[in-house]
Each structure stands twice: as C-alpha cells, then as structure tokens.
Amino acid sequence: MVGHVVFFKLKNYPEGLQELKENITALKGKIKEIKDLEVGVDFSRTDRSYDLVLYSSFDSKEDLETYAVHPEHLELVNNYVKVYCDHTKIVDYEK
C-alpha cells in the first residue's frame, strides 16, 4: 500500500475552500486506482497549519503514478488547485 498526503494553503482563505474540497472528494468515484480518500479542513488556524488536507491510498506506486497523470486529477489541479491555492506540500510513503 502507498499513502499520498497533500496539504493545501489557500490564497484567500476561505475563498474556494468548499469548492476545492468537494472536487477533491469527487475524485474517488472517478479514478479507479484510488483505494481510500479523505479530505479535511483545518480547525486550528495557526501560522504553521495548512487550510486543507488530502489523504489517499493506493495499492502500488504504479497506481499513484497513474493517478498523478489521470485527466480528472489534472483537471482538478489546473481548474481548482492552481486557481485557489498559494502552495501545496506532499508526502508519499509506503505502508
């Protein structure tokens, strides 16, 4: 199993937060390689925190690579992440 975690920092919090969350969540039904997907909104609102987090899991590194170039994922990145986010951070790891 492979875990994929992405932290999102919005440009103008909370602008776009709900739309981004809904569109990330919708990927689960669109990309078969995703085994599990969870999206959460930060409630601590500290200087160190990010606004939104994605946790997803895949059976293999190859499935994660397939997800990364999937048209639905690329559409999300181009139409929502790049529009609403100032920056992101990721961690990919093997379980």
Residue pairs with C-beta under 8 A, 6 or more apart in sequence:
1 35
1 57
1 58
1 59
1 94
1 95
2 57
2 58
2 59
2 60
2 61
2 63
2 64
2 92
2 93
2 94
2 95
3 55
3 56
3 57
3 91
3 92
3 93
3 94
3 95
4 54
4 55
4 56
4 57
4 58
4 64
4 67
4 90
4 91
4 92
5 53
5 54
5 55
5 90
5 91
5 92
5 93
6 53
6 54
6 88
6 89
6 90
7 50
7 52
7 53
7 88
7 89
7 90
8 20
8 50
8 51
8 52
8 53
8 54
8 81
8 85
8 88
9 50
9 51
9 85
9 86
9 87
9 88
10 16
10 17
10 20
10 51
10 52
10 84
10 85
10 86
11 84
11 85
11 86
12 84
13 51
14 51
15 84
16 80
16 83
16 84
17 41
17 51
17 52
17 84
19 80
19 84
20 52
20 80
20 81
20 84
20 85
21 39
21 41
21 52
23 76
23 79
23 80
24 37
24 39
24 52
24 54
24 76
24 80
25 37
25 39
27 34
27 37
27 72
27 73
27 76
28 34
28 37
30 72
31 67
31 70
31 72
31 73
33 58
33 59
33 63
33 64
33 66
33 67
33 70
34 56
34 57
34 58
34 67
35 56
35 57
35 58
35 59
36 55
36 56
36 57
37 54
37 55
37 56
37 57
38 54
38 55
38 56
39 52
39 53
39 54
39 55
40 52
40 53
40 55
41 51
41 52
42 49
42 50
42 51
42 52
42 53
50 89
56 67
57 95
58 64
58 67
61 94
64 92
67 73
81 88
